[in-house]
Amino acid sequence: MLDAILLANSQEETRRMRPTVCSFAAAAFAALVLTGCDADSPPARPDEDGSEQSVDDSEARLIPQTAGFDQVRALALDPHSAELPDDSLLAGQIRRGFDIITNTPVHAPRYSGNAMTCANCHLNAGQRERALPLVGVAAVFPVSRAREGRLFSLEDRIRGCFMRSMNGTAPPYDSEELLAVSAYIHWLSRGQSLGESPPWRGLNTIPEESRLAIDRLDPVLGESIFRQQCTMCHGVDGQGVDIGGVKPGPLWGDSSWNDGAGLSRVYTLAGYLRYTMPLTAPGTLTDEQAQHVAAYINAQERPTYPDKANDYPAGAPVDAVYYPRYDENPVRARLLEASGVDR
């Protein structure tokens, strides 16, 4: 499933984002990068019926959701080659922010606590449609956050990702790492009206009417789907398999995101899987299949976020299965019961 949780094996690969997965992908990658960077000729993308439709200039800022595994490193805008602000300090920070996004443990080791990168979730360096794109999002902050029960700045959000998704520590507000990531996101957001949410934001969700009740989530069925479609990239143990120089990050265990991260919520993870996985054919999972797989992944053990008690002052949502609203993780209990393991 999370084929897209990819770690570049070298700094040079990450910086240049060259397609090394397989040789047959080179032509497709080059064509996509060229069209994605050509503002006068926005790329076409296949519609659901297989026909092509043109996209407007704003959509051309995103790698299409339908892009396959051969385009895993494609970019619409590469700060190492694109035009940047004249201020050399700011330009350098934008490039550094990109490097942190794409290879976090290497470029922000002081604050990283696992084997994940920001681009594990924000695919194509935050430039992919329906994969938590960062393009334009700087314009929506500050924004109210139900989990923390207060107004959040962009910098607060970045710090939270380091503490939860990276299972690390929050960079200080004046740290070079935090400022660099913020600079990169602001660069991706230029031209977006302040206070206006980009039209592509928040589309990787399961509609409320399609959400299964928690007691209907089937992690055993999720495991079956996972084994059929996901183990080639993720392995049976969920820790990732090296494929042509890239390796998916761990889906559970000590090196994965902690239980206070956004993806530790079943519906949130399911929405992500629904539109990004499998990376060889993104968008082919049904709403129901994505939820069962998300239940299986979040039935696993993972690091504990130490400040969960302060989250959700109005009450944790129903899909927050690692939170104390439940005596025990309900999908984990179901998986263990099916396997005959005593709890």
GUMARSE-997430 format. One record per residue (C-alpha): residue number from 1; residue in three letters; x negated, y negated, z negated. Coordinates in steps of 0.25 Angstrom, whole numbers, plus 5000, padded with zeros to 4 digits. Example, Ala and Ser with C-alpha at 12.3 -4.5 7.8 and 13.67 -1.06 7.14 Angstrom:
<sites>
{1; ALA; {4951; 5018; 4969}},
{2; SER; {4945; 5004; 4971}},
</sites>
This chain:
<sites>
{1; MET; {5000; 5000; 5000}},
{2; LEU; {4992; 4988; 4996}},
{3; ASP; {4982; 4991; 5007}},
{4; ALA; {4980; 4977; 5007}},
{5; ILE; {4973; 4976; 4994}},
{6; LEU; {4960; 4975; 5001}},
{7; LEU; {4945; 4973; 4996}},
{8; ALA; {4935; 4968; 5006}},
{9; ASN; {4922; 4976; 5004}},
{10; SER; {4913; 4964; 5007}},
{11; GLN; {4913; 4949; 5005}},
{12; GLU; {4909; 4948; 5020}},
{13; GLU; {4921; 4956; 5024}},
{14; THR; {4930; 4948; 5015}},
{15; ARG; {4925; 4934; 5019}},
{16; ARG; {4926; 4937; 5034}},
{17; MET; {4939; 4946; 5033}},
{18; ARG; {4934; 4955; 5045}},
{19; PRO; {4942; 4967; 5048}},
{20; THR; {4933; 4979; 5045}},
{21; VAL; {4945; 4989; 5042}},
{22; CYS; {4944; 4995; 5055}},
{23; SER; {4938; 4991; 5069}},
{24; PHE; {4951; 4992; 5076}},
{25; ALA; {4957; 4981; 5068}},
{26; ALA; {4946; 4971; 5073}},
{27; ALA; {4954; 4965; 5085}},
{28; ALA; {4967; 4964; 5077}},
{29; PHE; {4960; 4957; 5066}},
{30; ALA; {4953; 4947; 5075}},
{31; ALA; {4966; 4944; 5082}},
{32; LEU; {4974; 4941; 5069}},
{33; VAL; {4963; 4932; 5063}},
{34; LEU; {4962; 4924; 5076}},
{35; THR; {4977; 4922; 5077}},
{36; GLY; {4979; 4920; 5063}},
{37; CYS; {4969; 4908; 5063}},
{38; ASP; {4974; 4902; 5076}},
{39; ALA; {4984; 4891; 5071}},
{40; ASP; {4988; 4889; 5086}},
{41; SER; {4992; 4903; 5088}},
{42; PRO; {4999; 4909; 5076}},
{43; PRO; {4999; 4924; 5077}},
{44; ALA; {5011; 4933; 5080}},
{45; ARG; {5015; 4944; 5071}},
{46; PRO; {5024; 4956; 5073}},
{47; ASP; {5039; 4955; 5069}},
{48; GLU; {5045; 4966; 5062}},
{49; ASP; {5050; 4972; 5075}},
{50; GLY; {5036; 4972; 5081}},
{51; SER; {5038; 4959; 5089}},
{52; GLU; {5029; 4947; 5087}},
{53; GLN; {5033; 4934; 5082}},
{54; SER; {5025; 4921; 5081}},
{55; VAL; {5022; 4915; 5067}},
{56; ASP; {5021; 4901; 5063}},
{57; ASP; {5009; 4894; 5059}},
{58; SER; {5012; 4896; 5044}},
{59; GLU; {5013; 4911; 5046}},
{60; ALA; {5001; 4912; 5055}},
{61; ARG; {4993; 4909; 5042}},
{62; LEU; {4996; 4923; 5037}},
{63; ILE; {4992; 4937; 5042}},
{64; PRO; {5005; 4944; 5046}},
{65; GLN; {5011; 4954; 5036}},
{66; THR; {5010; 4964; 5047}},
{67; ALA; {4995; 4964; 5049}},
{68; GLY; {4989; 4977; 5047}},
{69; PHE; {4977; 4983; 5040}},
{70; ASP; {4968; 4978; 5051}},
{71; GLN; {4971; 4964; 5047}},
{72; VAL; {4968; 4966; 5033}},
{73; ARG; {4957; 4955; 5033}},
{74; ALA; {4964; 4946; 5043}},
{75; LEU; {4966; 4931; 5039}},
{76; ALA; {4974; 4920; 5045}},
{77; LEU; {4964; 4910; 5039}},
{78; ASP; {4950; 4914; 5035}},
{79; PRO; {4943; 4903; 5026}},
{80; HIS; {4929; 4908; 5030}},
{81; SER; {4932; 4904; 5045}},
{82; ALA; {4944; 4894; 5045}},
{83; GLU; {4944; 4879; 5043}},
{84; LEU; {4943; 4875; 5029}},
{85; PRO; {4943; 4862; 5021}},
{86; ASP; {4932; 4852; 5024}},
{87; ASP; {4928; 4853; 5009}},
{88; SER; {4918; 4863; 5008}},
{89; LEU; {4920; 4866; 4993}},
{90; LEU; {4935; 4869; 4996}},
{91; ALA; {4932; 4877; 5009}},
{92; GLY; {4922; 4886; 5001}},
{93; GLN; {4933; 4888; 4990}},
{94; ILE; {4943; 4892; 5000}},
{95; ARG; {4933; 4902; 5006}},
{96; ARG; {4930; 4907; 4992}},
{97; GLY; {4944; 4909; 4989}},
{98; PHE; {4947; 4917; 5001}},
{99; ASP; {4935; 4926; 4997}},
{100; ILE; {4941; 4928; 4983}},
{101; ILE; {4954; 4931; 4989}},
{102; THR; {4948; 4942; 4998}},
{103; ASN; {4938; 4948; 4988}},
{104; THR; {4941; 4943; 4974}},
{105; PRO; {4932; 4953; 4966}},
{106; VAL; {4920; 4948; 4974}},
{107; HIS; {4923; 4933; 4974}},
{108; ALA; {4930; 4931; 4961}},
{109; PRO; {4924; 4942; 4952}},
{110; ARG; {4925; 4934; 4939}},
{111; TYR; {4940; 4935; 4940}},
{112; SER; {4943; 4948; 4947}},
{113; GLY; {4946; 4960; 4938}},
{114; ASN; {4949; 4971; 4949}},
{115; ALA; {4947; 4975; 4963}},
{116; MET; {4958; 4967; 4969}},
{117; THR; {4957; 4954; 4978}},
{118; CYS; {4967; 4943; 4980}},
{119; ALA; {4968; 4948; 4994}},
{120; ASN; {4972; 4962; 4989}},
{121; CYS; {4986; 4955; 4988}},
{122; HIS; {4985; 4943; 4996}},
{123; LEU; {4982; 4950; 5009}},
{124; ASN; {4973; 4944; 5020}},
{125; ALA; {4967; 4934; 5010}},
{126; GLY; {4981; 4929; 5006}},
{127; GLN; {4985; 4927; 5021}},
{128; ARG; {4994; 4939; 5024}},
{129; GLU; {5009; 4938; 5025}},
{130; ARG; {5017; 4945; 5014}},
{131; ALA; {5005; 4948; 5007}},
{132; LEU; {5005; 4937; 4996}},
{133; PRO; {4999; 4927; 5006}},
{134; LEU; {4992; 4915; 5000}},
{135; VAL; {4994; 4906; 5012}},
{136; GLY; {5002; 4894; 5007}},
{137; VAL; {5004; 4898; 4993}},
{138; ALA; {4996; 4887; 4987}},
{139; ALA; {5007; 4877; 4990}},
{140; VAL; {5017; 4884; 4981}},
{141; PHE; {5010; 4882; 4968}},
{142; PRO; {5012; 4879; 4957}},
{143; VAL; {5023; 4889; 4956}},
{144; SER; {5031; 4895; 4944}},
{145; ARG; {5027; 4909; 4940}},
{146; ALA; {5037; 4918; 4933}},
{147; ARG; {5026; 4928; 4928}},
{148; GLU; {5018; 4917; 4921}},
{149; GLY; {5030; 4908; 4918}},
{150; ARG; {5024; 4895; 4923}},
{151; LEU; {5020; 4887; 4934}},
{152; PHE; {5008; 4893; 4942}},
{153; SER; {4997; 4886; 4950}},
{154; LEU; {4990; 4893; 4962}},
{155; GLU; {4978; 4894; 4953}},
{156; ASP; {4986; 4901; 4942}},
{157; ARG; {4991; 4911; 4952}},
{158; ILE; {4977; 4914; 4957}},
{159; ARG; {4972; 4916; 4942}},
{160; GLY; {4984; 4925; 4940}},
{161; CYS; {4980; 4934; 4952}},
{162; PHE; {4966; 4935; 4946}},
{163; MET; {4972; 4939; 4933}},
{164; ARG; {4982; 4949; 4938}},
{165; SER; {4979; 4954; 4952}},
{166; MET; {4964; 4954; 4950}},
{167; ASN; {4965; 4958; 4935}},
{168; GLY; {4955; 4948; 4932}},
{169; THR; {4954; 4934; 4926}},
{170; ALA; {4959; 4921; 4930}},
{171; PRO; {4949; 4912; 4936}},
{172; PRO; {4948; 4898; 4929}},
{173; TYR; {4956; 4887; 4936}},
{174; ASP; {4943; 4880; 4940}},
{175; SER; {4936; 4893; 4944}},
{176; GLU; {4930; 4893; 4959}},
{177; GLU; {4937; 4906; 4961}},
{178; LEU; {4951; 4901; 4958}},
{179; LEU; {4949; 4888; 4966}},
{180; ALA; {4944; 4896; 4978}},
{181; VAL; {4956; 4905; 4978}},
{182; SER; {4965; 4893; 4976}},
{183; ALA; {4958; 4885; 4988}},
{184; TYR; {4959; 4897; 4997}},
{185; ILE; {4974; 4898; 4994}},
{186; HIS; {4976; 4883; 4996}},
{187; TRP; {4969; 4884; 5009}},
{188; LEU; {4979; 4895; 5014}},
{189; SER; {4990; 4886; 5009}},
{190; ARG; {4986; 4873; 5017}},
{191; GLY; {4998; 4867; 5024}},
{192; GLN; {5009; 4874; 5015}},
{193; SER; {5018; 4863; 5009}},
{194; LEU; {5017; 4862; 4993}},
{195; GLY; {5028; 4869; 4986}},
{196; GLU; {5032; 4877; 4998}},
{197; SER; {5031; 4892; 4998}},
{198; PRO; {5025; 4898; 5011}},
{199; PRO; {5036; 4906; 5018}},
{200; TRP; {5027; 4918; 5017}},
{201; ARG; {5026; 4918; 5002}},
{202; GLY; {5033; 4928; 4994}},
{203; LEU; {5037; 4937; 5005}},
{204; ASN; {5030; 4950; 5000}},
{205; THR; {5042; 4953; 4991}},
{206; ILE; {5052; 4964; 4989}},
{207; PRO; {5066; 4958; 4990}},
{208; GLU; {5074; 4958; 4977}},
{209; GLU; {5085; 4966; 4983}},
{210; SER; {5075; 4977; 4988}},
{211; ARG; {5068; 4979; 4974}},
{212; LEU; {5070; 4992; 4968}},
{213; ALA; {5073; 4993; 4953}},
{214; ILE; {5061; 4996; 4945}},
{215; ASP; {5068; 5010; 4941}},
{216; ARG; {5069; 5013; 4956}},
{217; LEU; {5054; 5011; 4959}},
{218; ASP; {5048; 5024; 4962}},
{219; PRO; {5033; 5024; 4960}},
{220; VAL; {5032; 5039; 4964}},
{221; LEU; {5038; 5035; 4978}},
{222; GLY; {5028; 5023; 4978}},
{223; GLU; {5017; 5033; 4976}},
{224; SER; {5021; 5041; 4988}},
{225; ILE; {5022; 5029; 4997}},
{226; PHE; {5009; 5024; 4992}},
{227; ARG; {5002; 5038; 4995}},
{228; GLN; {5008; 5038; 5009}},
{229; GLN; {5004; 5024; 5013}},
{230; CYS; {4994; 5018; 5004}},
{231; THR; {4983; 5028; 5000}},
{232; MET; {4975; 5026; 5013}},
{233; CYS; {4971; 5012; 5008}},
{234; HIS; {4974; 5013; 4993}},
{235; GLY; {4971; 5027; 4989}},
{236; VAL; {4979; 5036; 4981}},
{237; ASP; {4973; 5029; 4968}},
{238; GLY; {4977; 5016; 4973}},
{239; GLN; {4963; 5010; 4972}},
{240; GLY; {4960; 5008; 4987}},
{241; VAL; {4953; 5015; 4998}},
{242; ASP; {4941; 5008; 5006}},
{243; ILE; {4946; 5007; 5020}},
{244; GLY; {4937; 5001; 5031}},
{245; GLY; {4930; 4992; 5021}},
{246; VAL; {4942; 4987; 5013}},
{247; LYS; {4949; 4993; 5001}},
{248; PRO; {4962; 4991; 4995}},
{249; GLY; {4962; 4986; 4981}},
{250; PRO; {4967; 4995; 4969}},
{251; LEU; {4982; 4996; 4967}},
{252; TRP; {4981; 5000; 4953}},
{253; GLY; {4971; 5003; 4942}},
{254; ASP; {4961; 4994; 4935}},
{255; SER; {4956; 4988; 4948}},
{256; SER; {4970; 4983; 4953}},
{257; TRP; {4979; 4972; 4949}},
{258; ASN; {4984; 4971; 4935}},
{259; ASP; {4998; 4973; 4929}},
{260; GLY; {5001; 4958; 4929}},
{261; ALA; {4998; 4956; 4943}},
{262; GLY; {5010; 4953; 4953}},
{263; LEU; {5008; 4966; 4960}},
{264; SER; {5010; 4974; 4947}},
{265; ARG; {5025; 4970; 4949}},
{266; VAL; {5032; 4981; 4958}},
{267; TYR; {5041; 4972; 4967}},
{268; THR; {5029; 4962; 4969}},
{269; LEU; {5020; 4973; 4973}},
{270; ALA; {5031; 4980; 4982}},
{271; GLY; {5033; 4967; 4989}},
{272; TYR; {5018; 4966; 4992}},
{273; LEU; {5018; 4980; 4997}},
{274; ARG; {5030; 4979; 5005}},
{275; TYR; {5024; 4969; 5015}},
{276; THR; {5009; 4972; 5015}},
{277; MET; {5008; 4987; 5014}},
{278; PRO; {5004; 4996; 5019}},
{279; LEU; {4994; 4987; 5026}},
{280; THR; {4994; 4995; 5038}},
{281; ALA; {5009; 4993; 5040}},
{282; PRO; {5013; 4981; 5030}},
{283; GLY; {5028; 4980; 5028}},
{284; THR; {5032; 4994; 5031}},
{285; LEU; {5035; 4998; 5016}},
{286; THR; {5049; 4996; 5012}},
{287; ASP; {5053; 4988; 5000}},
{288; GLU; {5056; 5000; 4993}},
{289; GLN; {5043; 5007; 4997}},
{290; ALA; {5035; 4995; 4992}},
{291; GLN; {5042; 4995; 4979}},
{292; HIS; {5039; 5010; 4976}},
{293; VAL; {5024; 5008; 4980}},
{294; ALA; {5023; 4996; 4971}},
{295; ALA; {5029; 5004; 4960}},
{296; TYR; {5019; 5015; 4962}},
{297; ILE; {5007; 5005; 4962}},
{298; ASN; {5013; 4998; 4950}},
{299; ALA; {5015; 5011; 4942}},
{300; GLN; {5000; 5012; 4941}},
{301; GLU; {4991; 5007; 4930}},
{302; ARG; {4984; 4994; 4932}},
{303; PRO; {4976; 4983; 4923}},
{304; THR; {4985; 4976; 4913}},
{305; TYR; {4987; 4961; 4914}},
{306; PRO; {4984; 4956; 4900}},
{307; ASP; {4994; 4944; 4900}},
{308; LYS; {5006; 4951; 4905}},
{309; ALA; {5013; 4948; 4892}},
{310; ASN; {5013; 4933; 4896}},
{311; ASP; {5019; 4936; 4910}},
{312; TYR; {5034; 4934; 4914}},
{313; PRO; {5039; 4926; 4902}},
{314; ALA; {5053; 4927; 4908}},
{315; GLY; {5051; 4943; 4909}},
{316; ALA; {5043; 4952; 4918}},
{317; PRO; {5050; 4956; 4931}},
{318; VAL; {5056; 4969; 4933}},
{319; ASP; {5045; 4974; 4942}},
{320; ALA; {5033; 4970; 4933}},
{321; VAL; {5032; 4985; 4929}},
{322; TYR; {5019; 4983; 4921}},
{323; TYR; {5025; 4972; 4912}},
{324; PRO; {5031; 4975; 4898}},
{325; ARG; {5045; 4973; 4902}},
{326; TYR; {5043; 4989; 4904}},
{327; ASP; {5039; 4998; 4893}},
{328; GLU; {5030; 5005; 4904}},
{329; ASN; {5028; 5002; 4919}},
{330; PRO; {5041; 5009; 4924}},
{331; VAL; {5035; 5013; 4938}},
{332; ARG; {5023; 5019; 4931}},
{333; ALA; {5032; 5027; 4922}},
{334; ARG; {5039; 5032; 4934}},
{335; LEU; {5027; 5036; 4941}},
{336; LEU; {5021; 5043; 4929}},
{337; GLU; {5034; 5050; 4926}},
{338; ALA; {5035; 5055; 4940}},
{339; SER; {5020; 5060; 4939}},
{340; GLY; {5023; 5067; 4926}},
{341; VAL; {5013; 5059; 4918}},
{342; ASP; {5016; 5057; 4903}},
{343; ARG; {5017; 5042; 4899}},
</sites>
